[in-house]
Amino acid sequence: MRRDDQDRAQAFNRRALILGGGQVLVLSILAGRMYQLQIVEGETYRLQAEDNRINLQLLAPPRGRILDRFGVMLATNERTYRVILIRERAGDVDKVLARVAGLIRMSEAELAAVQKDVKRKRGFVPVTLRDNLDWDEVAAIELNTPDLAGVSIEVGQTRRYILGGSTAHILGYVGAVSEAELTGDPLLELPGFTVGKTGFEKEHDSALRGGAGSSQVEVNAVGRVIRELSRDEGRPGNDIQATIDSGLQQMVQQRLAADLSGSAVVIDVRDGAVLALGSTPTFDPAAFARGLSAEEWRALSDDPLRPLSNKAIAGQYAPGSTFKMMVALAALKAGIEPSHTVFCSGVITMGSARFHCWKKEGHGSLDMLGGIKNSCDVYFYDLARRVGIDAMAEMARRFGLGTATGIDLPNEATGLMPDSQWKLSHLGESWQGGENLIAGIGQGFMLTTPLQLAVMTARLANGGRAVRPHLLLGGAVPAPPMEVPPEHLALVTEGMNRVTNEVGGTAYRARIVEPGMEMAGKTGTAQVRRISAAERRAGVSKNEDLPWNRRDHALFIGFAPVSAPVYAVAVVVEHGGGGSRIAGPIAHDILLEAQVRNAASRRPVSS
């Protein structure tokens, strides 16, 4: 028995020793782990805990304002309210969305877009469910917040365009960031953040956008914000001044609105500053800032009058008789004297082809000044036949036709100034002699924009300096001389003076009679259809008797005052008919208004 007791005692002692050793080992491991966690890695875990307690949120900076040349506000920001969702806090997203849709107006299309956005963005990035909430909708969301996990109301900003459609084609508009515009910059993923989509807003987006701010907030275990610890508002976007005179711009838009579709450009001939840039019909840029419905978008995009197109820089038209100054300068450069005389009987022939003057009975004998004053087609057929297309195109390009001007707006059209090489390379055909005559009156292949015509006019009026148009105040660049003989420019501008200020000139009825404010100009009518020989025999139909889209375009270019030019204007009225009857009076009103405004304000007009 004693032996058995001893064996049991020894076994118990061994087991106790092993158990005790195991306990000591476990305690040692625990102590070591605690030492590692609290002492060795304590700072790391303290920072991780701090990170879980503190959230860093990006703040969208306020977008810079846009002002006119005199400091008048054109675009600013207004407070708005939006409802957002953070996916990682929402739980069942579909269930939460259904509840939100029961409280505020959300169409199926809006819900589908939100669900796509939720899947695309990271879980902690807020997603905008609806922007521009009214007070009733804000109250409905706030009252039901306990049942809307991950949903909250945020205060944001929306863009306000003070003059509405009057500056829509210049300023453009802002809109939500598209997937194609995402660059990895987290600022672009913020709910409600907008970027410039068109116009000045797009061209100067980086300056207007500013830099992101940040907010440090303390949250509890479930992610609810307890308090804000710090806040950095970031860098607000820069305010930008445009060269536009807002009063003149409104007048131009109102004047153009009397016709269905048109455009006008006013620039300072001294430095190229754009004072007005009109295009009609127009649109409401605020509608894009708040978000267009599908029906609104279709109505705008399907409108045959193209309200979304900035016709002043993107509309392309044959220049018609406004091109005749380029033909005259090319002829003078080729050695043809101003006294060169042509007899206009109303028609000129080349081979079997007959080329008609706009005046059926003809103008009789004319020299170069008489040809410009009367806009005689036969006179310029003769000049064009003598100098050829290449000489005319070279001179026209020198004055800014057929190439982008470089204005600081997106989507500027280049126009087209053809020559013999262009036709051979693009159409595989040689230039024909009869095409010289057609080009001599600004028809055929050539296309120009209203802005290009205004630039051409400014360069004629300022003594042959190559000013470049610009919209950013202070954005003028040096205007080098174009090496056109002053006497050639003087002859052509005197011809333009006679167009408006001498009895018998094609725009005499549109002249400015106020002393010291007289304008010089040139009418233009660009055909959009070919007049057949049969129609000529039967009598050419009047524009007013034709369907609107078959009527000629009406054009006018001009500068004022004649004695010391400051302003140049180009007006195009689509399917308006005759330039002297339709476009000339518009140019008269615009140039008179520009001069009256400047005289009244006594403010500088150059930038």
C-alpha positions as CSV (number, residue, x, y, z in Angstrom):
1,M,0.0,0.0,0.0
2,R,2.8,2.4,0.9
3,R,4.4,1.7,-2.5
4,D,1.1,2.5,-4.3
5,D,0.7,5.7,-2.3
6,Q,4.2,6.8,-3.2
7,D,3.6,6.2,-6.9
8,R,0.4,8.1,-6.8
9,A,2.1,11.0,-5.0
10,Q,5.0,11.1,-7.5
11,A,2.5,11.0,-10.4
12,F,0.5,13.8,-8.9
13,N,3.7,15.9,-8.3
14,R,4.7,15.4,-11.9
15,R,1.4,16.4,-13.2
16,A,1.3,19.4,-10.9
17,L,4.7,20.4,-12.1
18,I,3.7,20.0,-15.7
19,L,0.5,21.9,-15.2
20,G,2.3,24.6,-13.2
21,G,4.9,24.8,-15.9
22,G,2.2,25.1,-18.5
23,Q,0.6,27.9,-16.6
24,V,3.8,29.7,-16.2
25,L,4.5,29.3,-19.9
26,V,1.0,30.6,-20.8
27,L,1.4,33.5,-18.4
28,S,4.8,34.2,-19.8
29,I,3.4,34.2,-23.3
30,L,0.5,36.5,-22.3
31,A,2.9,38.8,-20.5
32,G,5.2,38.9,-23.5
33,R,2.3,39.5,-25.9
34,M,1.0,42.2,-23.6
35,Y,4.5,43.8,-23.4
36,Q,4.7,43.6,-27.2
37,L,1.2,45.2,-27.7
38,Q,1.5,47.8,-25.0
39,I,5.2,48.7,-25.1
40,V,6.8,47.6,-28.4
41,E,3.8,48.2,-30.7
42,G,1.8,50.4,-28.4
43,E,2.2,53.6,-30.5
44,T,1.1,51.7,-33.6
45,Y,-2.1,50.5,-32.1
46,R,-2.7,53.9,-30.5
47,L,-2.6,55.5,-33.9
48,Q,-4.9,52.8,-35.4
49,A,-7.4,53.4,-32.6
50,E,-7.1,57.1,-33.2
51,D,-7.7,56.6,-36.9
52,N,-10.8,54.6,-36.1
53,R,-12.0,57.4,-33.8
54,I,-11.1,60.2,-36.2
55,N,-12.4,60.5,-39.8
56,L,-10.8,62.8,-42.3
57,Q,-13.3,64.2,-44.9
58,L,-12.5,66.2,-48.0
59,L,-14.4,69.5,-48.5
60,A,-15.2,70.9,-51.9
61,P,-13.9,74.4,-52.3
62,P,-16.2,77.1,-53.5
63,R,-15.9,77.7,-57.2
64,G,-14.5,81.0,-58.4
65,R,-16.8,83.6,-59.7
66,I,-16.8,85.1,-63.2
67,L,-17.2,88.8,-63.7
68,D,-17.4,91.1,-66.7
69,R,-14.7,93.7,-67.5
70,F,-16.3,96.3,-65.1
71,G,-16.7,93.8,-62.2
72,V,-20.3,93.0,-62.9
73,M,-21.1,89.5,-61.6
74,L,-21.8,87.0,-64.4
75,A,-21.6,83.6,-62.5
76,T,-21.6,82.9,-58.8
77,N,-22.6,80.2,-56.3
78,E,-25.8,79.7,-54.3
79,R,-26.4,77.4,-51.3
80,T,-28.2,74.2,-52.0
81,Y,-29.2,71.0,-50.1
82,R,-28.6,67.5,-51.2
83,V,-29.2,64.0,-49.7
84,I,-26.2,61.7,-49.7
85,L,-25.7,58.0,-48.9
86,I,-22.5,56.3,-47.6
87,R,-22.7,52.7,-48.6
88,E,-20.6,51.1,-45.8
89,R,-22.9,52.6,-43.3
90,A,-26.2,51.8,-45.0
91,G,-26.4,48.1,-44.7
92,D,-29.1,47.1,-47.1
93,V,-28.7,49.8,-49.8
94,D,-31.7,48.8,-51.8
95,K,-33.9,49.0,-48.8
96,V,-32.6,52.4,-47.8
97,L,-33.0,53.7,-51.3
98,A,-36.6,52.5,-51.4
99,R,-37.3,54.4,-48.2
100,V,-35.7,57.6,-49.5
101,A,-37.7,57.4,-52.8
102,G,-40.8,57.2,-50.7
103,L,-40.0,60.5,-49.0
104,I,-38.7,62.6,-52.0
105,R,-39.2,62.6,-55.7
106,M,-36.9,60.1,-57.4
107,S,-37.6,58.7,-60.8
108,E,-36.7,55.2,-61.9
109,A,-33.9,56.7,-64.1
110,E,-32.5,58.6,-61.0
111,L,-32.6,55.5,-58.9
112,A,-30.8,53.5,-61.6
113,A,-28.1,56.1,-61.9
114,V,-27.6,56.2,-58.1
115,Q,-27.3,52.4,-57.9
116,K,-24.7,52.5,-60.7
117,D,-22.9,55.2,-58.7
118,V,-23.0,53.2,-55.5
119,K,-21.4,50.2,-57.2
120,R,-18.8,52.3,-58.9
121,K,-17.5,54.3,-55.9
122,R,-15.7,53.1,-52.9
123,G,-17.8,52.2,-49.8
124,F,-16.8,55.2,-47.8
125,V,-17.3,57.8,-50.6
126,P,-20.6,59.6,-50.3
127,V,-23.0,59.2,-53.2
128,T,-25.5,62.0,-54.1
129,L,-29.1,60.7,-54.2
130,R,-30.7,64.0,-55.1
131,D,-29.5,67.5,-55.3
132,N,-31.4,70.8,-55.0
133,L,-33.9,69.7,-52.4
134,D,-36.6,72.1,-51.3
135,W,-37.3,72.7,-47.6
136,D,-40.1,70.1,-47.4
137,E,-37.8,67.5,-48.8
138,V,-35.0,68.4,-46.4
139,A,-37.5,68.2,-43.5
140,A,-38.8,64.8,-44.6
141,I,-35.3,63.3,-44.7
142,E,-34.2,64.9,-41.4
143,L,-37.3,63.6,-39.6
144,N,-36.7,60.0,-40.8
145,T,-33.0,59.9,-40.3
146,P,-33.2,57.2,-37.6
147,D,-34.7,54.8,-40.2
148,L,-32.3,55.8,-43.0
149,A,-28.9,54.3,-42.1
150,G,-26.0,56.0,-44.0
151,V,-28.2,58.8,-45.3
152,S,-27.7,62.5,-44.4
153,I,-28.3,66.0,-45.6
154,E,-25.4,68.1,-46.8
155,V,-25.2,71.7,-47.7
156,G,-23.6,72.3,-51.1
157,Q,-23.4,74.9,-53.8
158,T,-25.0,75.3,-57.2
159,R,-23.9,77.6,-60.0
160,R,-26.0,80.7,-60.6
161,Y,-25.7,82.5,-64.0
162,I,-26.9,86.1,-63.4
163,L,-27.8,86.9,-67.0
164,G,-29.1,83.5,-67.9
165,G,-29.2,82.8,-71.6
166,S,-27.6,86.1,-72.5
167,T,-24.1,84.8,-71.6
168,A,-24.8,81.0,-71.9
169,H,-22.7,80.5,-75.0
170,I,-19.8,82.5,-73.5
171,L,-19.7,81.1,-69.9
172,G,-21.0,77.6,-70.8
173,Y,-22.1,75.6,-67.8
174,V,-20.9,73.2,-65.1
175,G,-22.1,69.6,-64.5
176,A,-21.4,66.5,-62.5
177,V,-18.2,64.7,-63.1
178,S,-18.5,61.9,-65.6
179,E,-16.6,58.6,-65.4
180,A,-14.4,59.7,-68.3
181,E,-13.4,62.8,-66.4
182,L,-12.2,60.9,-63.3
183,T,-8.4,61.2,-62.9
184,G,-7.9,59.6,-59.5
185,D,-8.2,63.0,-57.8
186,P,-10.5,62.3,-54.8
187,L,-11.9,65.8,-55.1
188,L,-13.7,64.7,-58.3
189,E,-15.5,62.0,-56.4
190,L,-17.1,64.2,-53.8
191,P,-20.9,64.4,-54.0
192,G,-22.2,67.3,-55.8
193,F,-18.8,68.4,-57.2
194,T,-19.0,69.9,-60.6
195,V,-16.6,70.8,-63.4
196,G,-16.8,73.1,-66.4
197,K,-18.4,71.3,-69.3
198,T,-18.5,74.0,-72.0
199,G,-17.5,77.6,-72.6
200,F,-15.5,79.8,-70.2
201,E,-16.3,77.4,-67.4
202,K,-14.5,74.6,-69.2
203,E,-11.6,76.7,-70.6
204,H,-10.6,78.0,-67.2
205,D,-11.9,75.1,-65.1
206,S,-8.6,74.5,-63.2
207,A,-8.4,78.1,-62.0
208,L,-12.1,78.3,-61.1
209,R,-12.0,74.9,-59.3
210,G,-9.7,75.7,-56.4
211,G,-8.1,73.2,-54.0
212,A,-9.8,70.8,-51.6
213,G,-10.2,71.5,-47.9
214,S,-10.6,68.9,-45.1
215,S,-12.5,68.3,-41.9
216,Q,-11.4,66.1,-39.0
217,V,-14.4,64.7,-37.1
218,E,-14.6,62.4,-34.1
219,V,-16.9,59.4,-34.6
220,N,-18.2,56.7,-32.2
221,A,-18.0,52.9,-32.7
222,V,-20.9,52.9,-35.2
223,G,-19.5,55.7,-37.2
224,R,-21.8,58.5,-36.0
225,V,-20.1,61.9,-35.9
226,I,-19.7,63.2,-32.4
227,R,-17.9,66.5,-33.0
228,E,-15.7,68.3,-35.5
229,L,-12.1,68.5,-34.3
230,S,-10.6,70.7,-37.0
231,R,-11.5,72.2,-40.3
232,D,-9.5,73.6,-43.3
233,E,-11.7,75.3,-45.9
234,G,-9.1,74.7,-48.6
235,R,-8.3,77.1,-51.4
236,P,-11.3,78.8,-53.0
237,G,-11.4,78.9,-56.8
238,N,-10.0,82.1,-58.4
239,D,-12.4,84.8,-59.5
240,I,-11.9,85.5,-63.2
241,Q,-12.8,88.6,-65.2
242,A,-13.8,88.4,-68.8
243,T,-13.4,91.1,-71.4
244,I,-17.2,91.1,-72.0
245,D,-19.2,94.2,-71.4
246,S,-22.3,92.7,-69.9
247,G,-24.6,95.6,-70.8
248,L,-23.5,95.4,-74.5
249,Q,-23.8,91.6,-74.4
250,Q,-27.4,91.8,-73.3
251,M,-28.3,94.3,-75.9
252,V,-26.7,92.1,-78.6
253,Q,-28.6,89.1,-77.5
254,Q,-31.9,91.0,-77.4
255,R,-31.3,92.5,-80.9
256,L,-30.5,89.1,-82.4
257,A,-33.5,87.5,-80.7
258,A,-35.8,89.3,-83.2
259,D,-34.6,86.8,-85.8
260,L,-34.8,83.1,-85.6
261,S,-31.1,82.2,-85.6
262,G,-28.1,84.5,-85.7
263,S,-24.8,85.6,-84.2
264,A,-22.8,88.7,-83.7
265,V,-19.3,89.4,-82.4
266,V,-17.9,92.8,-81.2
267,I,-14.2,93.2,-80.6
268,D,-11.8,96.0,-79.7
269,V,-9.7,96.5,-82.9
270,R,-6.8,97.7,-80.8
271,D,-6.1,94.5,-78.8
272,G,-8.7,91.9,-79.8
273,A,-10.7,92.0,-76.6
274,V,-14.1,90.4,-77.2
275,L,-16.8,92.8,-75.9
276,A,-19.8,90.8,-76.9
277,L,-20.3,87.4,-78.4
278,G,-24.0,86.7,-79.2
279,S,-25.7,83.6,-80.5
280,T,-29.4,82.9,-80.8
281,P,-31.4,81.0,-79.9
282,T,-29.9,80.4,-76.5
283,F,-30.5,78.1,-73.5
284,D,-30.7,78.3,-69.7
285,P,-27.3,77.2,-68.3
286,A,-28.7,76.8,-64.8
287,A,-30.7,73.8,-66.1
288,F,-27.5,72.0,-66.8
289,A,-26.1,72.9,-63.3
290,R,-29.1,71.4,-61.6
291,G,-29.4,68.4,-64.1
292,L,-31.5,68.1,-67.2
293,S,-34.3,65.6,-67.6
294,A,-34.2,63.4,-70.6
295,E,-37.1,65.3,-72.1
296,E,-35.3,68.7,-71.7
297,W,-32.2,67.3,-73.3
298,R,-34.1,65.9,-76.3
299,A,-35.9,69.3,-76.8
300,L,-32.5,71.1,-76.9
301,S,-30.5,68.6,-78.9
302,D,-33.3,68.0,-81.5
303,D,-34.1,71.7,-82.1
304,P,-33.2,72.5,-85.8
305,L,-32.1,76.0,-84.7
306,R,-29.3,74.4,-82.7
307,P,-29.6,76.5,-79.4
308,L,-26.7,74.6,-77.9
309,S,-24.3,75.7,-80.7
310,N,-22.3,78.8,-80.2
311,K,-22.8,80.0,-83.7
312,A,-20.4,83.0,-83.2
313,I,-17.4,80.6,-83.0
314,A,-18.7,77.3,-84.4
315,G,-21.2,78.4,-87.1
316,Q,-19.5,78.1,-90.6
317,Y,-20.9,80.2,-93.5
318,A,-19.8,81.3,-96.9
319,P,-18.7,84.9,-96.4
320,G,-20.4,86.2,-99.5
321,S,-19.6,89.8,-100.5
322,T,-17.8,90.5,-97.2
323,F,-14.9,88.6,-98.8
324,K,-14.6,91.2,-101.5
325,M,-12.1,93.3,-99.5
326,M,-9.7,90.3,-99.5
327,V,-10.1,90.1,-103.3
328,A,-9.4,93.8,-103.6
329,L,-6.2,93.6,-101.4
330,A,-5.0,90.5,-103.4
331,A,-5.5,92.5,-106.6
332,L,-3.7,95.5,-105.3
333,K,-0.8,93.3,-104.2
334,A,-0.7,91.8,-107.7
335,G,-0.2,95.3,-109.2
336,I,-3.8,96.0,-110.3
337,E,-4.4,99.8,-109.9
338,P,-7.3,101.2,-107.9
339,S,-8.3,103.0,-111.1
340,H,-8.8,99.6,-112.9
341,T,-12.2,99.9,-114.5
342,V,-14.7,97.2,-115.4
343,F,-18.0,97.6,-117.2
344,C,-20.9,95.7,-115.5
345,S,-23.8,94.8,-117.8
346,G,-25.2,92.5,-115.2
347,V,-23.5,89.3,-116.5
348,I,-20.0,88.1,-117.5
349,T,-19.3,85.0,-119.5
350,M,-16.4,82.5,-119.3
351,G,-16.6,79.9,-122.1
352,S,-20.2,78.7,-122.1
353,A,-20.8,79.7,-118.5
354,R,-22.6,82.9,-117.5
355,F,-21.9,84.6,-114.1
356,H,-24.6,87.1,-113.0
357,C,-24.4,90.2,-110.9
358,W,-26.8,90.7,-108.1
359,K,-28.1,93.8,-110.0
360,K,-29.7,92.3,-113.0
361,E,-29.4,95.5,-115.2
362,G,-25.8,96.0,-114.2
363,H,-23.8,98.9,-112.6
364,G,-22.1,100.3,-115.7
365,S,-18.4,101.4,-115.5
366,L,-16.8,101.1,-112.0
367,D,-13.3,101.5,-110.5
368,M,-12.2,99.6,-107.4
369,L,-13.8,102.0,-104.9
370,G,-17.0,101.9,-106.9
371,G,-16.9,98.1,-107.0
372,I,-16.7,98.0,-103.2
373,K,-19.3,100.7,-102.7
374,N,-21.8,99.0,-105.0
375,S,-20.7,95.4,-104.1
376,C,-20.6,94.8,-107.9
377,D,-20.2,91.0,-108.5
378,V,-19.0,91.5,-112.1
379,Y,-16.2,93.8,-110.9
380,F,-15.0,91.2,-108.5
381,Y,-15.4,88.4,-111.0
382,D,-12.9,90.3,-113.1
383,L,-10.5,90.8,-110.3
384,A,-10.7,87.1,-109.2
385,R,-10.1,85.9,-112.8
386,R,-7.0,88.0,-112.9
387,V,-5.4,87.1,-109.5
388,G,-6.6,83.5,-109.1
389,I,-7.6,81.5,-106.0
390,D,-4.1,81.1,-104.5
391,A,-3.5,84.8,-104.2
392,M,-6.9,85.4,-102.7
393,A,-6.6,82.6,-100.2
394,E,-3.1,83.8,-99.1
395,M,-4.4,87.2,-98.4
396,A,-7.6,85.9,-96.6
397,R,-5.5,83.7,-94.3
398,R,-3.3,86.6,-93.4
399,F,-6.5,88.3,-92.1
400,G,-7.6,85.3,-90.1
401,L,-10.0,83.5,-92.5
402,G,-10.0,79.7,-92.8
403,T,-8.1,79.0,-89.6
404,A,-8.9,78.9,-85.9
405,T,-8.4,82.3,-84.2
406,G,-7.2,80.8,-80.9
407,I,-9.8,82.4,-78.8
408,D,-10.0,81.0,-75.2
409,L,-13.2,79.0,-75.7
410,P,-13.5,75.3,-76.6
411,N,-15.0,74.0,-79.8
412,E,-14.0,76.8,-82.1
413,A,-14.5,75.8,-85.8
414,T,-11.6,76.4,-88.3
415,G,-13.6,77.3,-91.3
416,L,-12.1,76.6,-94.8
417,M,-10.1,78.8,-97.1
418,P,-9.6,76.6,-100.2
419,D,-6.8,76.9,-102.8
420,S,-5.7,74.9,-105.8
421,Q,-3.6,72.5,-103.7
422,W,-6.5,71.9,-101.3
423,K,-8.9,70.9,-104.1
424,L,-6.3,68.6,-105.6
425,S,-5.4,66.9,-102.3
426,H,-9.0,66.6,-101.0
427,L,-11.1,66.1,-104.1
428,G,-8.4,64.8,-106.6
429,E,-9.4,67.5,-109.1
430,S,-7.7,70.6,-110.5
431,W,-9.0,74.1,-109.8
432,Q,-11.1,75.4,-112.6
433,G,-11.1,79.0,-114.0
434,G,-14.8,79.4,-113.3
435,E,-14.2,78.6,-109.6
436,N,-12.0,81.7,-109.3
437,L,-15.1,83.8,-110.2
438,I,-17.3,82.1,-107.6
439,A,-14.6,82.5,-105.0
440,G,-14.3,86.2,-105.9
441,I,-17.7,86.8,-104.4
442,G,-17.2,84.7,-101.3
443,Q,-19.1,81.6,-102.5
444,G,-18.0,78.0,-103.4
445,F,-16.0,75.9,-101.0
446,M,-15.0,78.6,-98.5
447,L,-16.4,78.8,-95.0
448,T,-15.8,81.3,-92.3
449,T,-17.1,81.9,-88.8
450,P,-18.6,85.2,-87.5
451,L,-15.6,85.5,-85.2
452,Q,-13.2,85.2,-88.1
453,L,-15.1,87.9,-90.0
454,A,-14.8,90.2,-86.9
455,V,-11.1,89.5,-86.7
456,M,-10.7,90.3,-90.4
457,T,-12.6,93.6,-89.9
458,A,-10.5,94.5,-86.9
459,R,-7.3,93.9,-88.8
460,L,-8.5,96.1,-91.7
461,A,-9.5,98.9,-89.3
462,N,-6.4,98.9,-87.1
463,G,-3.9,99.5,-89.9
464,G,-3.0,95.9,-90.5
465,R,-2.0,94.5,-87.1
466,A,-2.7,90.9,-86.4
467,V,-4.8,91.2,-83.2
468,R,-6.0,87.9,-81.7
469,P,-9.4,87.7,-80.0
470,H,-9.5,86.8,-76.3
471,L,-12.0,86.7,-73.5
472,L,-9.8,86.7,-70.5
473,L,-9.3,90.2,-69.2
474,G,-5.6,90.9,-69.5
475,G,-5.1,88.2,-72.0
476,A,-4.1,90.3,-74.9
477,V,-1.0,89.3,-76.9
478,P,1.3,91.5,-79.1
479,A,-0.3,92.2,-82.5
480,P,2.5,92.2,-85.1
481,P,2.1,94.1,-88.3
482,M,1.0,92.0,-91.3
483,E,3.1,94.0,-93.8
484,V,0.1,95.1,-95.9
485,P,0.8,98.5,-97.5
486,P,-1.0,101.3,-95.7
487,E,-2.3,102.7,-98.9
488,H,-3.9,99.4,-99.8
489,L,-5.7,99.3,-96.5
490,A,-6.7,102.9,-96.8
491,L,-8.3,102.3,-100.2
492,V,-10.3,99.3,-98.9
493,T,-11.5,100.9,-95.7
494,E,-12.5,104.0,-97.8
495,G,-14.6,101.7,-99.9
496,M,-16.3,100.4,-96.8
497,N,-16.9,104.0,-95.7
498,R,-18.6,104.7,-99.0
499,V,-20.8,101.6,-98.5
500,T,-22.5,103.1,-95.5
501,N,-21.9,106.9,-95.7
502,E,-22.3,107.7,-99.4
503,V,-25.6,107.9,-101.3
504,G,-25.9,104.7,-103.4
505,G,-23.8,102.6,-101.1
506,T,-25.4,99.2,-100.4
507,A,-25.7,99.9,-96.7
508,Y,-26.5,103.6,-96.8
509,R,-29.9,103.1,-95.1
510,A,-28.1,101.5,-92.2
511,R,-25.6,104.3,-91.6
512,I,-25.0,105.9,-88.2
513,V,-25.9,109.6,-88.5
514,E,-24.6,110.7,-85.0
515,P,-21.6,113.0,-85.6
516,G,-18.3,111.3,-84.7
517,M,-19.8,107.8,-84.4
518,E,-20.1,107.0,-88.1
519,M,-19.4,103.4,-89.1
520,A,-17.9,101.8,-92.2
521,G,-19.0,98.4,-93.4
522,K,-19.7,95.9,-96.0
523,T,-22.8,93.9,-96.7
524,G,-22.9,90.3,-97.6
525,T,-25.5,87.8,-98.9
526,A,-24.5,84.1,-98.9
527,Q,-26.6,81.8,-101.1
528,V,-27.5,78.4,-99.6
529,R,-29.0,77.1,-102.9
530,R,-28.1,77.2,-106.5
531,I,-30.2,79.3,-108.8
532,S,-30.9,77.5,-112.0
533,A,-31.0,79.0,-115.5
534,A,-34.7,78.2,-115.7
535,E,-35.4,80.1,-112.5
536,R,-33.5,83.1,-113.8
537,R,-35.5,83.1,-117.0
538,A,-38.7,82.8,-115.0
539,G,-37.6,85.4,-112.4
540,V,-35.5,84.6,-109.3
541,S,-37.7,84.0,-106.3
542,K,-37.6,86.5,-103.5
543,N,-36.2,85.3,-100.2
544,E,-39.5,86.0,-98.4
545,D,-41.3,83.7,-100.9
546,L,-39.0,80.8,-100.1
547,P,-39.1,78.3,-97.2
548,W,-37.0,79.6,-94.3
549,N,-34.2,77.1,-94.7
550,R,-33.8,77.9,-98.4
551,R,-33.3,81.7,-97.9
552,D,-29.9,83.3,-98.2
553,H,-27.8,84.1,-95.1
554,A,-27.5,87.8,-94.3
555,L,-24.1,89.2,-93.3
556,F,-22.6,92.5,-92.4
557,I,-19.2,93.5,-91.1
558,G,-18.3,97.0,-89.9
559,F,-16.1,99.2,-87.7
560,A,-16.6,102.5,-85.9
561,P,-15.9,105.3,-85.4
562,V,-14.6,105.8,-89.0
563,S,-12.2,108.6,-87.9
564,A,-10.5,106.5,-85.2
565,P,-11.7,102.9,-85.2
566,V,-12.2,101.2,-81.8
567,Y,-15.0,98.6,-82.4
568,A,-15.3,95.9,-85.1
569,V,-18.5,93.9,-85.6
570,A,-19.6,90.9,-87.6
571,V,-23.3,89.9,-87.9
572,V,-24.7,86.8,-89.5
573,V,-28.4,86.1,-89.6
574,E,-29.1,82.6,-90.8
575,H,-31.6,82.5,-93.7
576,G,-32.2,86.2,-93.1
577,G,-32.1,87.3,-96.8
578,G,-30.2,90.4,-97.8
579,G,-27.3,91.7,-95.7
580,S,-28.2,95.3,-96.2
581,R,-31.8,94.9,-95.2
582,I,-31.4,92.5,-92.2
583,A,-27.8,92.3,-90.9
584,G,-26.9,96.0,-91.6
585,P,-29.4,97.5,-89.2
586,I,-28.4,95.1,-86.5
587,A,-24.7,96.1,-86.9
588,H,-25.8,99.8,-86.8
589,D,-27.6,99.3,-83.5
590,I,-24.7,97.4,-82.0
591,L,-21.9,99.8,-83.0
592,L,-24.0,102.8,-81.9
593,E,-24.7,101.2,-78.5
594,A,-21.0,100.3,-78.0
595,Q,-20.0,103.9,-78.6
596,V,-22.8,105.4,-76.5
597,R,-22.0,103.1,-73.6
598,N,-18.3,104.0,-73.7
599,A,-19.0,107.7,-73.9
600,A,-21.4,107.4,-71.0
601,S,-19.1,105.3,-68.8
602,R,-15.8,107.0,-69.6
603,R,-14.3,103.6,-68.8
604,P,-11.4,102.0,-70.7
605,V,-12.5,99.4,-73.3
606,S,-9.1,97.8,-73.9
607,S,-7.7,94.9,-71.8
